[in-house]
Amino acid sequence: MAVIIFDFDGTIADTLAAIADITNRLAPLFGYRPADPEKLKSFQNLSTQQLLKQSEISVFKIPFLLRRVKSELRREIQQLNLIPGVGEVLNALAAEEHTLGIVTSNSAENVHLFLKKHNLAELFSFIHTGATLLGKSKVLKRILRRHKLNADQVLYVGDETRDIEAAQKISIRVVAVSWGFNSRQALISKKPDFLIDQPNQLVQIVTQLEGAQCSR
Ligand SMILES: [Mg+2]
């Protein structure tokens, strides 16, 4: 394995509760109903496309809403936690000289402030921010081309159905993590290559894939 690329929100950073609060606070401004905890829970079973359809938000307003959510998140990003165990896994993978990267829809400022706060910034070789909600596959494809990587050298790690779809679109392996936004059931329905419940399972997967490549 050469390169392990991570999603940020819900995969590395425990930002989902904060994002849900912000999105609810902005409801009157953007013309949708705030979601109660039960409704939020039901959203976790939906694909990104289904969620957008159910959200009552005009598609034209979505880019403006996302920009506003990110700027509100900026105020609290340094108070938010890492997903427990993720820091250790990132350090372990970097120590084994794997190349680590991030592809996210969040802003550069939020990601850099968070990584700096948790002393993780220097572990990442590249960080691509500002991908559109359904535009991660384009970004991933560009990274493969720029770094002259074959699809089988790259692993994408994410917590949402759209992460799985983005990786599958360009035929790279994808690890879905069950500690983020989408439910296990929603993730399974998209058939990721791997589904993990604990961050340290990622180290085992990478070791296993490396072994398989060496024996080819
Ligand atoms: Mg995510």
Residues whose N, C-alpha, C, O or C-beta is under 5 A from the ligand:
A	BS01	MG	D7 F8 D9 G10 T11 D159
